[in-house]
Amino acid sequence: SSGINAEYGGRQGVIQDRPSDADTATISIQRGDLIVMATDGLFDNMFQKQIVERLQQIDRNAPTYEGLKLVADKLAADARNLAMDEEYMSPFAVKAQHYGINFRGGKLDDITVLLASVVDCWQDEKT
């Protein structure tokens, strides 16, 4: 889609992106890294600094499913609360103003958050 968002892009009808339209990247990972996969409902309502602050609650040396789930749930709840705040200058609002659109507040949207932690799968075995 073009512009800041489909509803602000001036386009009518349904926007259909093909899988081949997706951005792709290759990154190096290492043990202890956290991977955040989320819909734009998270990133339109929370700045990177806010997300990183919440991720600090995860023990990166010994992450647990419960710990990852708890923080993912908290991130989704944080984003939902901010999405409903009409006075909050969300990342979406900042970007909208950059494009000359008078928008203030969070952006109501679907919010899905998945967290993964990079761990060792195999212990080093000496043969």
N, C-alpha and C positions, 0 to 999 in steps of 0.2 A: 504494500500500500504506500501511498505517497503522503507527504505532509506530516503533521504531528500525529494525526489519528484518523481513522476512517471517517468518523462523524464530522471532523473538521476539515477534511481534505477536499470537500466540495464535490465528491463523487457520489453518484446515485447508484442504487442497486447493491448487489453483493460483490464484495471483493474476494477473488479467489486466487490464492497463491499456490503455486505448484511446489512440491518438495524440492525441486531443483532451484527454486527461488530462495531457499533458506541460506542464511549465512553459515559458513562452516569455518572452523579453525582447528589447528592442532596445537595442543599445549603440553608441556612437560609437567608431570605430577610426581610427587614423592610422598612417602609415608608421613602421615599427619596432616596432609592437605584436606581441606573441606571443600566439597563441591556443592554449589547452590544451583538448583534447577527450579525455575519458577515461571509462572505466567506473568504477563505485564502488570497484572493487578498488584503484585509485590513491588516491582521496580518503578511503577508510576506513582506509588504512594510512599515509598521509603527511599531515602538517600543511601548510598553505599556505606557511609559512615554509620548510620543507624543499624544497618544489617550486620556490619562487622562487629559492632558493639554487642549485639545479641548473640552472635556466634562465639563470643568470648566465654559464654557459659558452658561450652562443650570442652570436655577434657580431651585434647587432641592426642595425648599419649595413650589413653585408654578409652576411646569412645564406645558408647553402648547404644544399642538400638533405642532404648528408652530415652537416653539423653538426646539423641538426634531427633527423635519424634517430638519430645517436649519443646525443643528449640524451634523446630519447623512449625509446630502448632502456635507457639508464641509469635513467630514472625508473621504468620497468617492473621492472627488476631490483631497484632500491631497494625498491619496494613489495612485491615478492615476498619479498625477504629479511626485511623487517619483518613481513610477514604470517605468517611461520613462527616469529617470536620470541615465545615464550610469556610473557615478562616485560615486553615493550614496552607502554607505555601509549599505544596507537594512538588516533587520533581516534574510531574506532568504540568502543573501550573506554571512553573518556572520556564519550561520548554514552550508552553503555549504563549506566554508573554514574549518570549524571544521571537516567535513568529507573528507578533502583533495582535494576538488574540487575548482579549480581556477575560481571563479565567482565574479564579481563586478557589482554593479548597482542594480536597482530595478528589480522587477519581473512582467512582463506583465501578467495579469490574469484577470478573471472576478472579479468585485468588487461590492459586495452588502452589505449594512449596514442597520440594523434595530436597532432602539433604543426604549427602553421601560422604563417607570418610575413607581416605585411602589408608589401608592397613596392609601388613604383610600377610600374604596368603600361605606361604610356606616358610618354615623355619629352615635356616641354612643347615644342610646335612653334609657332613664330611664322609666321603666315600672312599 
